[in-house]
Amino acid sequence: MTRHTTDFLRQRTSNLSLRNEAAMNGLSTSRLSSFANPSEFENESAISDAVKAFVVGDLARCGFVTLCDACLRDIPKDRRISTNVIVESDSQKCSACSILASKPEAFTEPFCKFLQENPTVFHSVGYFKDKLNALGYKELPARDDWSGKLKAGGKYFVTRNGTSIIGFTVGKAYKPGNGVAIIAGHIDALTAKLKPVSNKPTKAGYIQLGVAPYAGGLNETWWDRDLSIGGRVIVRDESGKTSSRLVQLDWPSKHTVFKYVTLNANWLPIVARIPTLAPHFGVGMLGQQNKETEAVPIIGLDNSDISSSNVNPVEPLGPAGSFVASQPPKLVKLISEKLGIKDHSQIVNWELELFDLQPATVGGLDKEFIFAGRIDDKLCSWAAFQALLASESNDDDGVIKLVALFDDEEIGSLLRQGARGNFLPSTIERAVESLCGENKAFGPGVLGQTYAQSFLVSADVTHAVNPNFLSRYLDGHAPRLNVGITIAADSNGHMTTDSVSTAILTRVAELSDCTPQVFQIRNDSRSGGTVGPMLSSAMGVKAADAGMAQLSMHSIRATCGSLDPGLGVKFFKGFLDKWEKVDAEWQ
């Protein structure tokens, strides 16, 4: 087991700072949505481990990449988009080999980049789709007939609503009725969403934005924060074809230049802010403010009502009753410009939200922490999906390895893209039906056998011990950062963990060289819930809740350990690769 000393952490993050500096200086500033040209990967019958590591570790976007001689040979030149490759004979220093070996320190930088570049659930699903395509996974459209399209050894994914995604591989030795190793998590996060009519009357010269809290968003941690806007825009072109476009107002586009601002490479458009009231007014800002009237973001100024010049009022950008007529005109213009839309009326609707614009940051005296927004629960979801992409594919693999990431967990999972919907069980059932082919009858017997031989890891973040509130934690149930996975339990069924599933995950940790921790909340505190109970009860599979620990849950910015993303990848990969072996020990 690697001992992560302070010198080790300091040296690792020193190298990370060099790569980040190189990227900021223009060596690798583009966001590669295709992860090194996925179409080329799709045409390959087999992908080498080095190429897989290159994609899994997002190495194409690093300013400097260290590769050993073997990996350098295996990764074609046209795939090595980074122009700064350092050749190292020692494979211990190779970036690709570190990814293949699931070294936790190798995943810190990719996770921080993921958080920064994918602020909404729509962008997160797009990110995962790009990586799946890049590694040869085939999309299964829900509207299509899957008959004859799945086979043993295949790799597939399916999405729902653009906000939930399931990826899975079929073992080369799979037979109908074999089990599924499942990891399920959520990729929605606390936020504030724009209202259907987000245009508000100007007050005292301020242009404000109508938003509504999603789950626990708009709490006191959102005040005086640098906020921007992103999400999904529905566009209808001149021919009448309607499509969905992603947008985020962060890094300036080539066409976005404000004449009154001098731009530089680090400039970020801070679009919105929720201002607090100074204590001099005698009003405490401790969460008692009305979210409808006193937590309204400001997005601009309009002092035309007191201006001596003859300023024409801002006119709506569409006819009365149109969608754009109900939105702030300046925001419509900015979104249109970002998407290259000249006719504003082509925007027929959108789902936009506020997000914390400050980048994910590595901090602490020895760079032990990650400070970032949306850690809950991008942390476990990202780690689980990386584990799927990095998982082994052996000739004797007889199970399906599957990762499902859901929307709407923070608001109860009741919508069709949530875990209470039929997305996961219907995907498994359709996949098993297709894999049965003509040689085996598909029905309740096969499904019952499949679920009886399956196991679900409900992966969600849990509470790291807070040194300022030690009395709030149970002795022996206080998870630490940079240690490992935490198995969470709850006596009232908010978690799906029991003694059997705990023993199974403990065994997985043992075989994977991981250190498990445990958490249960005090009797006088309120436990949160996960997707575990709803999914395990719907399918009847054995299950446990296990995730990485974090500080400041439900704050706009939280804290996890800088090694925790990689420790999560290591454990989840261990589960996917070793579940079949562990299950055999119980039979």
ZAMARGU-4260 file (C-alpha; in steps of 0.2 Angstrom, whole numbers, plus 5000, padded with zeros to 4 digits):
<rodrens>
0) 5000/5000/5000 | 5007/5017/4995 | 5011/5028/5010 | 5006/5046/5005 | 5018/5056/5015
5) 5018/5075/5015 | 5034/5076/5004 | 5025/5064/4992 | 5010/5076/4991 | 5020/5091/4989
10) 5031/5084/4975 | 5016/5078/4966 | 5006/5094/4966 | 5022/5104/4962 | 5022/5094/4945
15) 5003/5097/4944 | 5006/5116/4946 | 5019/5115/4931 | 5006/5107/4920 | 4993/5119/4925
20) 5004/5134/4921 | 5009/5127/4904 | 4990/5125/4900 | 4986/5143/4905 | 5001/5149/4894
25) 4992/5141/4879 | 5001/5124/4878 | 4984/5115/4880 | 4970/5127/4882 | 4956/5119/4871
30) 4943/5109/4879 | 4944/5092/4869 | 4925/5087/4869 | 4930/5072/4858 | 4944/5066/4869
35) 4957/5064/4855 | 4945/5061/4840 | 4933/5047/4846 | 4929/5042/4828 | 4946/5035/4826
40) 4944/5025/4842 | 4928/5018/4836 | 4935/5010/4820 | 4948/5000/4830 | 4945/4982/4834
45) 4955/4984/4850 | 4962/4998/4860 | 4979/4996/4869 | 4980/4999/4888 | 4991/5014/4885
50) 4978/5022/4873 | 4964/5018/4886 | 4975/5026/4900 | 4978/5041/4889 | 4959/5044/4887
55) 4954/5039/4905 | 4967/5051/4912 | 4963/5065/4901 | 4981/5066/4897 | 4978/5074/4880
60) 4974/5090/4889 | 4989/5091/4900 | 5003/5103/4897 | 5016/5090/4900 | 5014/5071/4899
65) 5027/5059/4905 | 5027/5043/4895 | 5038/5027/4896 | 5045/5020/4881 | 5032/5006/4880
70) 5017/5018/4881 | 5025/5030/4869 | 5026/5016/4856 | 5008/5011/4859 | 5000/5029/4858
75) 5001/5035/4840 | 5008/5052/4837 | 4991/5059/4830 | 4983/5054/4847 | 4996/5063/4857
80) 4988/5080/4856 | 4999/5087/4870 | 5015/5093/4861 | 5025/5092/4877 | 5029/5073/4880
85) 5043/5069/4892 | 5050/5052/4889 | 5055/5042/4904 | 5063/5025/4905 | 5056/5022/4922
90) 5038/5016/4921 | 5035/5022/4939 | 5035/5040/4932 | 5024/5037/4917 | 5008/5046/4917
95) 4999/5032/4907 | 5006/5018/4918 | 5000/5028/4934 | 4983/5028/4927 | 4983/5009/4923
100) 4990/5006/4940 | 4976/5016/4948 | 4988/5027/4958 | 4977/5039/4967 | 4988/5054/4964
105) 4986/5052/4945 | 4968/5057/4946 | 4968/5073/4955 | 4971/5085/4940 | 4958/5076/4929
110) 4945/5077/4942 | 4948/5096/4945 | 4947/5099/4926 | 4931/5089/4925 | 4923/5100/4939
115) 4928/5116/4931 | 4923/5112/4913 | 4907/5103/4916 | 4897/5114/4928 | 4879/5107/4925
120) 4872/5089/4924 | 4870/5092/4905 | 4888/5095/4903 | 4893/5080/4914 | 4883/5068/4903
125) 4891/5076/4888 | 4908/5073/4895 | 4905/5055/4899 | 4897/5052/4882 | 4913/5059/4874
130) 4924/5047/4884 | 4913/5032/4881 | 4914/5035/4862 | 4932/5038/4863 | 4935/5020/4870
135) 4923/5012/4857 | 4907/5010/4867 | 4892/5010/4856 | 4876/5020/4860 | 4860/5011/4862
140) 4846/5023/4857 | 4831/5020/4869 | 4819/5021/4854 | 4828/5007/4844 | 4826/4989/4845
145) 4841/4981/4853 | 4838/4964/4847 | 4854/4956/4840 | 4864/4972/4844 | 4872/4966/4860
150) 4885/4953/4862 | 4897/4945/4875 | 4913/4956/4875 | 4903/4972/4870 | 4903/4989/4877
155) 4888/5000/4877 | 4879/5015/4884 | 4862/5023/4885 | 4856/5040/4891 | 4839/5048/4896
160) 4834/5066/4895 | 4852/5071/4893 | 4854/5071/4911 | 4856/5053/4916 | 4868/5040/4908
165) 4871/5021/4910 | 4887/5013/4903 | 4891/4995/4904 | 4902/4981/4897 | 4897/4963/4894
170) 4910/4950/4900 | 4917/4939/4886 | 4911/4923/4895 | 4894/4930/4899 | 4879/4919/4899
175) 4861/4924/4901 | 4856/4924/4920 | 4874/4929/4925 | 4874/4944/4937 | 4878/4962/4935
180) 4891/4972/4945 | 4882/4989/4947 | 4888/5006/4954 | 4875/5019/4955 | 4877/5037/4959
185) 4870/5054/4955 | 4877/5069/4945 | 4864/5083/4950 | 4870/5096/4962 | 4862/5109/4973
190) 4859/5125/4962 | 4847/5138/4957 | 4838/5137/4941 | 4831/5150/4930 | 4812/5152/4931
195) 4801/5149/4915 | 4800/5169/4915 | 4816/5175/4922 | 4815/5193/4916 | 4811/5204/4931
200) 4807/5223/4933 | 4822/5233/4935 | 4824/5239/4953 | 4834/5254/4958 | 4844/5253/4943
205) 4848/5234/4945 | 4844/5221/4932 | 4839/5205/4942 | 4836/5187/4937 | 4822/5176/4942
210) 4828/5160/4949 | 4821/5146/4959 | 4832/5135/4971 | 4835/5117/4966 | 4835/5106/4982
215) 4845/5116/4995 | 4852/5129/4983 | 4852/5148/4987 | 4857/5145/5005 | 4868/5157/5014
220) 4884/5150/5006 | 4878/5157/4989 | 4879/5175/4994 | 4893/5186/4987 | 4899/5172/4976
225) 4905/5173/4958 | 4891/5165/4949 | 4889/5161/4930 | 4875/5153/4920 | 4875/5137/4910
230) 4864/5122/4904 | 4853/5117/4889 | 4846/5128/4876 | 4832/5122/4864 | 4835/5129/4847
235) 4824/5128/4831 | 4834/5132/4815 | 4827/5139/4799 | 4822/5122/4792 | 4811/5119/4807
240) 4823/5106/4815 | 4824/5107/4834 | 4840/5102/4843 | 4847/5104/4861 | 4863/5114/4863
245) 4874/5115/4878 | 4880/5132/4884 | 4891/5139/4898 | 4896/5157/4901 | 4914/5154/4907
250) 4929/5155/4896 | 4927/5169/4883 | 4923/5163/4865 | 4933/5170/4850 | 4919/5181/4846
255) 4915/5188/4863 | 4924/5204/4866 | 4917/5218/4877 | 4925/5234/4871 | 4925/5242/4889
260) 4935/5227/4896 | 4953/5222/4893 | 4953/5203/4891 | 4967/5191/4896 | 4968/5173/4896
265) 4962/5171/4913 | 4947/5182/4912 | 4930/5174/4917 | 4913/5182/4914 | 4905/5184/4932
270) 4887/5185/4926 | 4878/5185/4943 | 4880/5189/4961 | 4868/5188/4976 | 4873/5203/4987
275) 4872/5203/5006 | 4866/5217/5017 | 4879/5225/5028 | 4877/5222/5047 | 4875/5241/5050
280) 4857/5239/5045 | 4853/5227/5059 | 4848/5213/5049 | 4857/5196/5051 | 4862/5187/5036
285) 4861/5169/5043 | 4849/5161/5032 | 4833/5169/5037 | 4831/5179/5022 | 4816/5177/5010
290) 4822/5167/4995 | 4809/5174/4983 | 4813/5193/4987 | 4829/5194/4996 | 4840/5181/4987
295) 4838/5188/4970 | 4854/5188/4959 | 4859/5204/4951 | 4866/5203/4933 | 4868/5221/4927
300) 4864/5239/4928 | 4851/5250/4920 | 4850/5268/4926 | 4841/5275/4912 | 4827/5280/4923
305) 4838/5294/4931 | 4849/5297/4916 | 4848/5314/4908 | 4851/5307/4891 | 4837/5301/4881
310) 4840/5282/4882 | 4827/5271/4874 | 4821/5256/4885 | 4827/5239/4881 | 4815/5231/4870
315) 4811/5212/4870 | 4820/5202/4857 | 4804/5192/4851 | 4786/5195/4849 | 4774/5195/4863
320) 4771/5178/4870 | 4787/5171/4863 | 4800/5163/4875 | 4814/5175/4872 | 4802/5190/4876
325) 4800/5183/4894 | 4819/5183/4897 | 4832/5197/4900 | 4836/5204/4883 | 4855/5205/4887
330) 4855/5187/4893 | 4847/5182/4877 | 4860/5191/4867 | 4874/5184/4877 | 4868/5166/4875
335) 4864/5169/4857 | 4882/5175/4854 | 4889/5161/4863 | 4880/5148/4852 | 4882/5158/4836
340) 4864/5161/4834 | 4859/5177/4824 | 4840/5176/4825 | 4836/5176/4844 | 4819/5169/4840
345) 4827/5152/4836 | 4829/5150/4855 | 4812/5141/4859 | 4816/5137/4877 | 4831/5133/4889
350) 4835/5125/4906 | 4849/5136/4913 | 4856/5137/4931 | 4868/5147/4941 | 4885/5139/4945
355) 4900/5144/4956 | 4913/5150/4944 | 4928/5148/4954 | 4939/5134/4948 | 4942/5118/4958
360) 4958/5121/4968 | 4971/5110/4976 | 4975/5118/4993 | 4982/5115/5010 | 5000/5116/5016
365) 5005/5100/5007 | 4991/5101/4994 | 4981/5088/5003 | 4964/5096/4999 | 4953/5100/4984
370) 4942/5115/4986 | 4928/5115/4973 | 4909/5117/4970 | 4898/5102/4965 | 4909/5089/4974
375) 4892/5081/4980 | 4891/5070/4970 | 4902/5073/4955 | 4916/5065/4966 | 4909/5047/4967
380) 4900/5048/4950 | 4916/5053/4941 | 4927/5040/4950 | 4914/5026/4946 | 4914/5030/4928
385) 4933/5032/4927 | 4933/5014/4935 | 4922/5007/4922 | 4932/5014/4908 | 4948/5008/4916
390) 4941/4991/4921 | 4949/4975/4915 | 4942/4964/4900 | 4947/4946/4903 | 4942/4931/4893
395) 4934/4923/4909 | 4924/4938/4914 | 4906/4931/4915 | 4897/4947/4922 | 4890/4963/4916
400) 4900/4978/4923 | 4888/4993/4924 | 4889/5011/4931 | 4873/5022/4931 | 4873/5040/4935
405) 4856/5048/4939 | 4848/5066/4939 | 4836/5072/4952 | 4843/5063/4967 | 4844/5079/4977
410) 4825/5082/4975 | 4819/5064/4978 | 4823/5055/4962 | 4805/5054/4957 | 4806/5060/4939
415) 4809/5048/4924 | 4828/5052/4924 | 4829/5049/4942 | 4833/5033/4951 | 4815/5029/4956
420) 4811/5028/4938 | 4813/5013/4927 | 4829/5018/4918 | 4841/5006/4927 | 4830/4990/4928
425) 4823/4993/4910 | 4841/4995/4903 | 4847/4979/4912 | 4831/4969/4906 | 4833/4975/4888
430) 4851/4971/4888 | 4848/4953/4895 | 4834/4951/4883 | 4846/4955/4868 | 4860/4944/4875
435) 4848/4929/4876 | 4847/4929/4858 | 4837/4914/4850 | 4846/4901/4860 | 4838/4905/4877
440) 4820/4910/4881 | 4819/4927/4890 | 4807/4930/4904 | 4805/4932/4923 | 4816/4917/4926
445) 4831/4924/4918 | 4828/4941/4926 | 4826/4933/4943 | 4842/4924/4941 | 4851/4939/4935
450) 4846/4950/4949 | 4849/4936/4962 | 4867/4935/4956 | 4870/4954/4955 | 4876/4967/4968
455) 4874/4986/4969 | 4886/4999/4976 | 4876/5014/4980 | 4890/5027/4978 | 4887/5044/4986
460) 4898/5056/4996 | 4897/5055/5015 | 4902/5066/5029 | 4920/5068/5033 | 4924/5072/5051
465) 4925/5090/5055 | 4938/5095/5068 | 4927/5109/5074 | 4912/5098/5078 | 4919/5082/5084
470) 4905/5080/5097 | 4893/5078/5082 | 4901/5062/5076 | 4900/5044/5084 | 4916/5037/5090
475) 4923/5025/5077 | 4911/5032/5064 | 4921/5048/5059 | 4928/5046/5041 | 4945/5055/5036
480) 4950/5062/5020 | 4964/5054/5009 | 4961/5037/5018 | 4948/5028/5007 | 4931/5022/5004
485) 4918/5024/5017 | 4904/5011/5020 | 4889/5020/5026 | 4875/5013/5037 | 4858/5019/5044
490) 4846/5009/5055 | 4831/5017/5048 | 4834/5011/5030 | 4840/5028/5022 | 4855/5017/5017
495) 4854/5000/5010 | 4870/4993/5019 | 4868/4977/5030 | 4881/4964/5037 | 4882/4954/5022
500) 4885/4968/5010 | 4897/4976/5022 | 4907/4960/5022 | 4907/4959/5003 | 4913/4977/5001
505) 4926/4974/5015 | 4932/4959/5005 | 4933/4969/4989 | 4943/4982/4998 | 4955/4969/5004
510) 4958/4962/4987 | 4960/4979/4980 | 4972/4986/4993 | 4960/4999/4999 | 4957/5005/5016
515) 4938/5005/5021 | 4930/5017/5033 | 4913/5017/5041 | 4900/5030/5045 | 4884/5031/5054
520) 4875/5047/5060 | 4871/5050/5078 | 4854/5046/5085 | 4850/5064/5088 | 4855/5069/5070
525) 4845/5067/5054 | 4852/5055/5041 | 4851/5059/5022 | 4846/5047/5009 | 4854/5039/4993
530) 4848/5030/4978 | 4853/5014/4986 | 4836/5009/4994 | 4825/5013/4980 | 4836/5004/4967
535) 4839/4988/4978 | 4821/4987/4982 | 4815/4989/4964 | 4827/4975/4958 | 4829/4964/4973
540) 4848/4965/4972 | 4860/4964/4986 | 4867/4981/4990 | 4878/4993/5001 | 4881/5011/5002
545) 4899/5017/5000 | 4906/5033/4995 | 4920/5046/4998 | 4920/5058/5012 | 4919/5077/5010
550) 4918/5092/5021 | 4905/5106/5020 | 4891/5095/5012 | 4877/5106/5003 | 4888/5121/5003
555) 4892/5130/4987 | 4910/5125/4989 | 4915/5109/4998 | 4932/5100/5002 | 4938/5083/4999
560) 4955/5075/4999 | 4966/5078/4984 | 4969/5059/4983 | 4951/5055/4986 | 4945/5055/4968
565) 4959/5042/4964 | 4956/5032/4979 | 4938/5031/4973 | 4943/5025/4956 | 4954/5012/4964
570) 4940/5005/4975 | 4926/5006/4962 | 4938/4998/4949 | 4942/4984/4962 | 4923/4981/4964
575) 4920/4979/4945 | 4934/4968/4942 | 4933/4957/4958 | 4915/4956/4961 | 4913/4939/4952
580) 4927/4932/4962 | 4920/4938/4979 | 4903/4932/4974 | 4910/4915/4971 | 4916/4914/4989
585) 4898/4915/4995 | 4891/4901/4984
</rodrens>
